[in-house]
């Protein structure tokens, strides 16, 4: 009887974990899909839901990428006054998680040092910055350890969409 109770408790816990992972997956796919079609307001809703879940409920590496994607979403929405706060918060998170030398940190540094310092109205300068960062990122991705973040978000395609002034979805579709 005791063995049966323990077994049922374990099954119940496992069911909850599977459901939690499934919901996380749905939120993530929803966020990514809305980014793809350029509906950043809806993407932010899903990003917020994912961030609210806490990183203990997310696959390793995904939590960091979601925080970076959240910054990209705010940038795309034109929430420039909010970005410094979100960037500081993400820096603290990355350092706390000991992921200080990662692709995520490179993207974060680019956003802070380039995207926030170049006025959105200066398209030519922004495109140059995106192209330069794309070259740096491509070089950094030659190492196998950095490719993990691309499992969750194609930063190169996002940069290409900014450089070429084309929809993100179109760029990704061409790669398939």
C-alpha positions in Angstrom: 0.0 0.0 0.0 2.8 2.4 0.9 4.7 1.5 -2.3 1.6 2.2 -4.4 1.1 5.6 -2.7 4.8 6.5 -3.4 4.4 5.3 -7.0 1.3 7.4 -7.5 2.9 10.5 -6.0 5.9 10.0 -8.4 3.6 9.6 -11.4 1.7 12.7 -10.4 4.9 14.7 -10.1 6.1 13.4 -13.5 2.8 14.3 -15.1 3.1 17.8 -13.8 6.7 18.1 -15.0 5.7 17.0 -18.5 2.8 19.4 -18.6 5.0 22.2 -17.4 7.6 21.4 -20.2 4.8 21.2 -22.8 3.4 24.6 -21.7 6.9 26.1 -21.8 7.4 24.7 -25.3 4.1 26.2 -26.5 5.0 29.6 -25.0 8.4 29.5 -26.7 7.0 28.5 -30.1 4.3 31.2 -29.8 6.9 33.8 -29.0 9.2 32.7 -31.9 6.2 32.5 -34.3 5.1 36.0 -33.5 8.6 37.3 -33.9 8.6 35.6 -37.3 5.6 37.4 -38.5 6.6 40.7 -37.0 4.0 40.9 -34.3 6.3 41.9 -31.5 3.5 42.9 -29.1 2.2 39.4 -29.1 5.7 38.0 -28.9 6.3 40.1 -25.8 3.2 38.5 -24.2 4.7 35.0 -24.7 8.2 36.2 -23.6 6.7 37.6 -20.4 5.0 34.3 -19.7 8.2 32.4 -20.2 10.2 34.7 -18.0 7.5 34.4 -15.3 7.9 30.6 -15.3 11.5 31.0 -13.9 14.6 29.4 -15.3 14.3 26.3 -13.2 11.4 25.2 -15.4 13.2 25.9 -18.6 15.7 23.7 -20.5 19.3 24.6 -19.8 20.4 27.5 -22.0 16.9 28.5 -23.0 16.4 30.9 -20.1 19.4 33.0 -21.1 18.3 33.1 -24.7 14.8 34.1 -23.8 16.1 37.1 -21.8 18.1 38.2 -24.9 15.1 37.7 -27.2 13.1 39.8 -24.7 15.5 42.7 -25.2 15.3 42.2 -29.0 11.5 42.3 -28.8 11.6 45.6 -26.7 14.0 47.0 -29.3 11.7 46.1 -32.1 8.8 47.6 -30.3 10.7 50.9 -29.8 10.8 50.6 -26.0 14.2 52.3 -25.9 13.6 53.9 -22.5 13.1 50.5 -21.0 16.1 48.8 -22.6 18.8 50.0 -20.2 16.9 48.5 -17.3 16.2 45.2 -19.1 19.8 45.0 -20.2 21.2 45.6 -16.7 18.8 43.0 -15.3 20.0 40.5 -18.0 23.7 41.2 -17.3 23.1 40.4 -13.7 21.3 37.2 -14.6 24.0 36.0 -17.0 26.8 36.7 -14.5 24.8 35.0 -11.7 24.5 31.9 -14.0 28.2 32.0 -14.9 27.6 32.4 -18.6 29.7 35.6 -18.9 31.6 34.5 -22.1 28.8 33.3 -24.3 27.0 34.2 -27.5 24.2 35.7 -25.4 26.7 38.1 -23.8 28.1 39.1 -27.1 24.6 39.9 -28.4 23.8 41.8 -25.2 27.0 43.8 -25.5 26.2 44.7 -29.1 22.7 45.9 -28.2 24.1 48.0 -25.3 27.1 49.5 -27.1 25.8 49.9 -30.6 22.0 49.6 -31.0 21.3 51.9 -28.0 23.9 54.5 -29.1 22.9 54.8 -32.7 19.6 56.7 -33.2 16.9 54.5 -34.9 16.6 57.2 -37.5 20.2 56.7 -38.7 19.4 53.6 -40.8 22.7 53.6 -42.6 24.8 53.6 -39.4 22.6 50.9 -37.9 22.9 48.6 -41.0 26.7 49.0 -40.8 26.7 48.1 -37.1 24.5 45.1 -37.8 26.8 43.9 -40.6 29.9 44.4 -38.5 28.3 42.4 -35.6 27.1 39.7 -38.0 30.7 39.2 -39.2 32.0 39.0 -35.6 29.2 36.7 -34.5 29.8 34.4 -37.5 33.4 34.2 -36.6 32.6 33.4 -32.9 30.2 30.7 -34.0 33.0 28.7 -35.6 33.5 27.2 -32.1 31.1 24.4 -31.3 30.3 25.6 -27.7 28.6 28.8 -29.0 26.2 27.0 -31.4 23.8 26.0 -28.6 22.1 29.4 -28.4 21.2 29.1 -32.1 19.1 26.1 -31.2 16.7 28.5 -29.6 17.0 31.6 -31.8 18.7 32.3 -35.1 20.5 35.5 -34.3 22.3 35.5 -37.6 19.0 35.5 -39.5 17.7 38.3 -37.3 20.8 40.3 -38.1 20.4 39.5 -41.8 16.8 40.7 -41.7 18.0 44.0 -40.2 20.8 44.4 -42.8 18.6 43.5 -45.8 15.5 45.2 -44.4 13.5 42.0 -45.0 11.2 40.0 -42.8 12.9 37.6 -40.4 10.6 34.8 -41.6 11.7 35.3 -45.1 15.4 35.0 -44.2 14.8 31.9 -42.1 12.7 30.2 -44.8 15.5 30.7 -47.4 17.9 28.8 -45.1 15.6 25.8 -44.9 
